[in-house]
Amino acid sequence: MKTPAKISRIPLSRQIKNYILDGISSGNLSPGDRIPSEAELAKHFSASRMTVNRAVSELTVEGRLNRVQGLGTFVAEFKTLAPLFEIRSIAQEIEDQGKEHSSILLEAQRGPATKQEAGRLEVPLGEDIFKIQVLHLSDGHPIQIEVRLVVPKFAPLFLEQDFTTVTASDYLQKNVMFSEVEHKVDAISAGPEISKLLEIEENAPCLRLIRRTWLGEDIITYVQLIHPGEMFRFTGRFSGPQAVRDMPC
């Protein structure tokens, strides 16, 4: 793995975590590979053993590493942690209704995060991020606008996908581990751009779901999903105080 550039504003333990995660995301570290020892990491980062131990311990709790007594610490096999909500892609929701899903890729680029985007992802202003905008259709009728931001280190091959054949949600769920999901739902009025894309009247009511996904303390992705208010609804099925399932997104 390459030596990272030190960034004084980022705590050393976070730098060490990012260094290891970058190695995993880039493929330089594969499941079963041994990571550098805590002594090696401490020397590499000019950090205390306590700081290194904290970073490695957090990655172990998050399921990214396995510690084997007497042998060292190894990259763990990929296992997606069960989130509070079951995240279902719009494609699956449409197909469950017996209709055909299709999509139009409106934008896909890598570029510097604006002030607003940096705040949403909690990354430094100007840091490179992935951005896509997709229009999802049900039997040819627009039903959802997806505007998504992704931190590249978690999904370096993200923009290489064909988002007319696979949804970003499905790709990320299958390829990126996450530990926490936040959902917020609100009602908005369609402006000129939204009304044109969804083929509804300007100022018509829309439902917007905002989702952020974390791995430990780091945000992986931020997405806004906008739907015509009269054509879509969100549902949840509760089976107990700690479980919610079937949240179409």
DAJO-V921833 format. One record per backbone hydrogen bond with DSSP energy under -0.5 kcal/mol. CO is the residue of the C=O (numbers start at 1). NH is the residue of the N-H. E is the energy in kcal/mol with one decimal. If there is no record, write none. Layout:
BEGIN
CO/NH/E, CO/NH/E
END
This chain:
BEGIN
6/8/-0.5, 7/10/-1.8, 9/11/-0.5, 11/15/-2.2, 12/16/-2.5, 13/17/-2.0, 14/18/-2.9, 15/19/-2.2, 16/20/-2.0, 17/21/-2.9, 18/22/-2.8, 19/23/-1.5, 20/24/-1.8, 21/25/-3.1, 22/26/-2.3, 23/27/-0.5, 23/28/-0.9, 23/29/-2.4, 24/27/-0.7, 30/33/-2.7, 33/75/-2.6, 37/41/-2.6, 38/42/-2.4, 39/43/-2.0, 40/44/-2.4, 41/45/-2.3, 42/46/-0.7, 42/47/-2.2, 48/52/-2.0, 49/53/-2.7, 50/54/-2.0, 51/55/-1.9, 52/56/-2.6, 53/57/-2.6, 54/58/-2.3, 55/59/-1.9, 56/60/-1.8, 57/61/-2.4, 58/62/-2.1, 59/64/-2.4, 59/65/-1.1, 60/63/-1.2, 64/76/-2.6, 66/74/-3.3, 67/69/-0.5, 68/71/-2.4, 68/72/-2.2, 72/68/-3.1, 73/35/-2.6, 74/66/-3.1, 75/32/-2.7, 84/244/-1.4, 85/87/-0.7, 86/88/-0.7, 86/247/-1.4, 88/249/-2.3, 89/93/-1.9, 90/94/-2.4, 91/95/-2.4, 92/96/-2.2, 93/97/-0.7, 94/97/-0.8, 94/99/-1.9, 95/98/-1.8, 99/101/-0.5, 100/139/-3.0, 102/137/-3.2, 104/106/-0.7, 104/135/-2.7, 107/133/-2.2, 109/131/-2.6, 111/129/-2.7, 113/126/-2.0, 114/118/-3.1, 115/119/-1.8, 116/120/-1.8, 117/121/-2.0, 118/122/-1.4, 118/123/-1.7, 121/219/-0.5, 124/127/-2.0, 127/113/-2.0, 129/111/-2.3, 130/150/-2.1, 131/109/-2.5, 132/148/-2.5, 133/106/-2.6, 133/107/-1.7, 134/136/-0.6, 134/146/-3.2, 135/104/-2.5, 136/143/-2.9, 136/144/-1.6, 137/102/-1.8, 137/139/-0.5, 138/141/-1.9, 141/138/-2.9, 144/136/-3.2, 144/146/-0.5, 145/147/-0.5, 145/226/-2.5, 146/134/-2.6, 146/148/-0.5, 147/224/-2.6, 148/132/-2.3, 149/222/-2.3, 150/130/-2.7, 150/152/-0.6, 151/154/-1.7, 151/155/-0.7, 152/155/-0.7, 155/158/-2.1, 157/160/-1.4, 158/161/-1.6, 161/163/-1.0, 162/165/-1.9, 162/166/-1.5, 167/171/-2.3, 168/172/-2.6, 169/173/-2.3, 170/174/-1.8, 171/175/-1.3, 172/176/-2.3, 178/81/-0.7, 180/214/-2.9, 182/212/-1.8, 184/210/-3.3, 186/208/-2.8, 188/206/-2.9, 190/203/-3.5, 191/195/-2.8, 192/196/-1.8, 193/197/-2.2, 194/198/-2.8, 195/199/-0.7, 195/200/-1.9, 201/204/-2.0, 204/190/-2.5, 205/229/-2.6, 206/188/-2.3, 207/227/-2.9, 208/186/-2.3, 208/210/-0.5, 209/225/-2.7, 210/184/-2.1, 211/223/-2.4, 212/182/-2.8, 213/220/-3.7, 213/221/-1.0, 214/179/-2.9, 214/180/-1.4, 215/218/-2.0, 218/215/-2.7, 220/151/-2.7, 221/213/-2.0, 222/149/-3.2, 223/211/-2.5, 224/147/-2.5, 224/226/-0.5, 225/209/-2.7, 226/145/-2.4, 227/207/-2.3, 228/231/-1.4, 228/232/-0.7, 236/238/-0.5, 237/245/-2.5, 240/243/-1.1, 243/239/-1.1, 243/240/-0.7, 245/237/-2.5, 246/248/-0.7, 247/88/-1.3
END
